[in-house]
Amino acid sequence: MKKNTTSPTPAQTPGDAALARRRWLQWAGAAAAATQGAAFTGLAQGQAQAPSPPRSGEPPRLALLIGNRDYPEGEDLPPIHKNVRDLRAVLERRGFEVTQGLDLDLAAARAATAAFAAKVRAAPPDATVLFYFSGHGAQVDAENLLVSARVSPKARPDALARGSLTLTRDVIGELPQRPNGLTIAIIDACRTSLRDVAGGDGLNQVEAPRGCLIAFATGAGKPAIAPADDTRNTFYTASLVKLLEGASDEISFSDLFRLVKLDVQNVMLNHPVPLLRQFAQFPFIAENTQVTRRLAPLPPPEAAVTSAPAPARFASRDEAADWALLEAAVWPAEIAKLATDFLKNHPGSRLAGSAEVARAGANEAASILRRRDVRLFRTAFQPTTEVPETELVKAGRGDKDAAARLARAYGRDGEKFDASRYEGWLQFAAALGNGIASYELALHYRRVGQPLLAAQYEARARELGYTPPPSLDNSRK
């Protein structure tokens, strides 16, 4: 896609501008109070930043980037500082206020996340929040670890656990849940096993809390490749920076990360080096977002009155009508056809990237629904009072997490128990790559006395890289 970092954005009304000014004044005062005494030390080449006015008329965009290059025993990661520099630059162009920390030990990393969490709590509940970690990652007792600088990723599991941030407790758990906002966590971490690459013991699958999107550079239990060159980015961050710079302003953050996933796969599967093709990364996304945010922020309040009107989102009424049809579709085969037609009829659309994402996800979903081991039919995609239509829209585009949430709406804890729908949606979610759903289905089949199916779906969960917590794992023995 053509690079466009200065694309105009929709104009605001004077009332919008006044509301944005009030929101900023309220947030700035709260942020100043929250960060007094919370500034953190030990940030090599990166300092905590005092709150500064948001660049746009929308809620603040806040980001914390942590990049650890410095590891012992020959485990240094040369691209990491460039990752942080390049990502910071493009995020600032997208309206983020960015704080960074390089080569942080555990104490400094915890101080950084605590100060950032305080800033987030002081921000409006609909703010956009982004956390990024690049460095070594590991898994101990089903817990994902972000390894601190100067801690060997080859250390014993207990030493790793003592010297690392935990993704769920120290990062996601520290940030307040904000269903009306958007929280993004990006983990571009080394995913090699504690034993060996073939061991399949990389980071674990997770489920995102409400309002959150978690993006991993590669699939659970798989390695991510870091070039031994400090003038290059890692593969995942290279694609992320490229698409943040060049994607249409109309693309949502959700679609952005799916475009990054497709780009990483394409680059690595077609790489001239055979070993890189062998270890091609397939990025993993866990999403439970409730709002849609496009890449371009709204313009600053002071520009709202003087700026020229922005171009229309659509070039024609036909394009707008075709997009409305695509956006409303829920059946995967129909979505795939409508997306293909949209791209054919409107190749220059500002929403072409979103149509590409819809087509790719729907094609995968449609292929899965043709399988005999997935008993989910078109009637399951009809909106009902039990399930939100928004979840059906996501599931029809191949969202494995939405499929699992739909299954639970029909489970014993849902409003209306339906064993057939519960099993069908979990089968669909597992086929889309949700290892947690696969393990949940295994436990269900074990409870209802179907040991062969239980064993099949437990094996599938482990193939997908999901390691259940020790207590849950032991309960089945």
Secondary structure, DSSP 8 states (H G I E B T S, - for coil): ----SS-------HHHHHHHHHHHHHHHHHHHHHHTTT-----BT---------SSSSS-EEEEEEE----STT---TTHHHHHHHHHHHHHHTT-EEEEEES--HHHHHHHHHHHHHHHHHS-TT-EEEEEEEEEEEEETTEEEEE-TTS-TTS-HHHHHHTEEEIIIIIITTS---TTSEEEEEEEEE---SS-GGG--S-------TTEEEEESS-TT------S-TTS--HHHHHHHHHHHHS-TT-BHHHHHHHHHHHHHHHHHT-SSHHHHHT----EEEEE--S--BSS----GGGTTTS-----SSSSHHHHHHHHHHHH--SHHHHHHHHHHHHHH-TT-TTHHHHHHHHHHHHHHHHHHTSTT----GGGGS--SSS-HHHHHHHHTT-HHHHHHHHHHTSTTSSS--HHHHHHHHHHHHHTT-HHHHHHHHHHHHHTT-HHHHHHHHHHHHHTT----HHHHHTT-
